[in-house]
Amino acid sequence: CNLGVIYQKQGKYNLALSEYQKAEKLNPASVTTKNNLGLLYFEQKNYKSAIETYNNVLLIDPKNTNAWIQKGRCFKAVNLSDKAEESYTNALKYEPTNTDAQTYLAELYAETMSANEVIEKGTETKKKKRVKAIMYFFAILVMIPSIITAVNVIRESAFNSSAVKYVNSIQTNDFFREQIGR
């Protein structure tokens, strides 16, 4: 499997595939091998095979956050936003602080909704599903280039004070720093 990863990083996809297939024969239940194989398919833009591979991972380990995230990325790549959202949300169900899942979900919301829709959804959701409501906050940050402006929008939209504290705390997230040019 390690040789497959090396080949994959070198862009030698056929050799990587061969190594992953060998590794799967030796250990058919290896989640690591299947995750690596799924990423290989994703890099080749073979999203159908990647999704099937991640489904196989989830049959073995239904709480595998990486498989949920990568499956979401595949769905997003083929414009299946609802399925991407479901996948990212599942990842966050099992690992609520996963910054990759948070970032991908926020990006998805930012790309598929207006700021007003995000605020409305976040306000509706905050009482039921705290993690999902926080992702709406993230989406606002993606949409609005200034954290100060974003925090003011959140404050004015009836989000509670813990949400504002959370938004203030994510200023260290690399993705969001890149979005706001800091």
C-alpha positions in Angstrom: 0.0 0.0 0.0 2.9 2.4 0.8 4.3 1.9 -2.7 0.9 2.7 -4.1 0.9 6.0 -2.2 4.4 6.8 -3.5 3.4 6.1 -7.1 0.2 8.1 -6.7 2.1 11.1 -5.4 4.4 10.8 -8.5 1.4 10.8 -10.8 2.0 7.1 -11.8 -1.6 6.2 -11.4 -1.5 2.8 -13.2 1.3 1.6 -11.0 -0.5 3.0 -7.9 -3.7 1.2 -8.9 -1.7 -2.1 -9.3 -0.2 -1.7 -5.8 -3.6 -1.0 -4.2 -5.1 -4.0 -5.9 -2.3 -6.2 -4.6 -2.8 -4.8 -1.1 -6.5 -5.4 -1.3 -5.9 -9.0 -2.1 -3.7 -9.4 0.9 -6.1 -7.6 3.2 -9.6 -7.1 1.7 -10.8 -5.3 4.8 -8.1 -2.6 4.9 -9.9 0.7 5.2 -6.6 2.5 4.6 -6.1 0.8 1.2 -9.6 1.5 0.2 -9.4 5.2 1.2 -6.2 5.5 -0.8 -7.8 3.8 -3.8 -10.8 6.2 -3.5 -8.5 9.2 -3.5 -6.7 7.8 -6.6 -10.0 7.5 -8.4 -10.9 11.0 -7.3 -7.6 12.4 -8.6 -8.3 10.8 -11.9 -11.8 12.3 -11.9 -13.3 8.8 -11.9 -15.9 9.9 -9.4 -18.2 6.9 -9.8 -15.5 4.5 -8.9 -14.4 6.7 -6.1 -17.9 6.8 -4.6 -18.2 3.0 -4.9 -14.8 2.7 -3.1 -15.8 5.0 -0.3 -19.1 3.2 0.0 -17.1 0.0 0.5 -15.1 1.8 3.2 -18.3 2.8 4.9 -19.6 -0.8 4.9 -16.6 -1.7 6.9 -16.4 1.4 9.0 -19.6 3.5 8.9 -18.0 6.2 11.1 -15.0 6.7 8.8 -14.9 10.5 8.6 -12.4 10.6 5.7 -14.6 8.4 3.5 -17.6 10.6 4.2 -15.6 13.8 3.4 -14.1 12.4 0.2 -17.5 11.0 -0.9 -18.9 14.5 -0.4 -16.1 15.9 -2.6 -17.0 13.4 -5.3 -20.7 14.3 -5.2 -19.8 18.0 -5.3 -17.6 17.4 -8.3 -20.5 15.9 -10.2 -22.9 18.7 -9.1 -24.9 16.6 -6.6 -25.0 19.2 -3.9 -27.7 17.5 -1.7 -25.6 14.3 -1.6 -22.4 16.2 -0.9 -24.2 18.1 1.9 -25.4 14.7 3.4 -21.9 13.3 3.2 -20.2 16.3 4.9 -23.0 16.3 7.5 -22.4 12.6 8.2 -18.7 13.3 8.7 -19.5 16.0 11.2 -21.9 13.7 13.0 -19.0 11.4 13.8 -16.3 14.1 14.2 -18.0 17.5 14.8 -14.7 19.4 15.0 -13.3 18.1 11.7 -12.1 21.3 9.9 -12.0 19.7 6.5 -15.7 18.7 6.7 -16.6 22.1 8.1 -14.7 23.9 5.3 -16.1 21.8 2.5 -19.7 22.1 3.8 -19.3 25.9 4.2 -17.9 26.2 0.7 -20.9 24.2 -0.6 -23.4 26.4 1.2 -21.6 29.5 0.0 -21.7 28.3 -3.6 -25.3 27.1 -3.6 -27.1 29.8 -1.5 -27.4 33.5 -1.3 -26.3 35.2 2.0 -29.9 35.8 2.9 -30.7 32.1 2.4 -27.8 31.1 4.5 -28.9 33.5 7.3 -32.5 32.2 7.1 -31.4 28.5 7.2 -28.9 29.1 10.0 -31.6 30.8 12.1 -34.1 28.0 11.5 -31.5 25.3 12.1 -29.7 26.7 15.2 -32.2 25.2 17.7 -32.3 21.8 16.1 -28.8 21.0 14.8 -26.0 23.1 16.3 -23.2 21.7 14.1 -25.2 22.3 10.9 -26.1 25.8 12.0 -22.4 26.5 12.6 -21.7 25.5 9.0 -24.1 28.2 7.9 -22.1 30.6 9.9 -19.0 29.4 8.0 -20.7 29.9 4.7 -21.4 33.5 5.7 -17.7 33.9 6.2 -16.9 32.5 2.8 -19.4 34.9 1.2 -18.4 38.0 3.0 -14.7 39.1 2.7 -14.4 40.6 6.1 -14.7 38.7 9.4 -15.8 41.9 11.1 -18.6 42.3 8.6 -19.5 38.6 8.9 -19.7 38.8 12.6 -22.0 41.9 12.4 -24.2 40.1 9.9 -24.4 37.1 12.3 -25.1 39.3 15.3 -27.9 41.1 13.4 -29.5 37.9 12.2 -30.6 36.6 15.6 -27.8 34.0 16.0 -26.9 33.5 19.6 -23.8 34.8 21.3 -22.1 31.4 21.4 -22.2 31.4 17.6 -20.5 34.8 17.5 -17.8 33.5 19.9 -17.4 30.5 17.6 -17.0 32.7 14.5 -14.4 34.8 16.3 -12.5 31.7 17.2 -12.2 30.4 13.7 -10.0 33.2 12.5 -7.1 30.9 12.7 -8.5 28.5 10.1 -6.2 28.6 7.0 -9.1 28.4 4.5 -10.9 31.4 6.0 -7.7 33.5 6.4 -7.1 32.8 2.7 -10.6 33.9 1.8 -10.3 37.2 3.6 -6.8 37.8 2.4 -5.0 37.7 5.8 
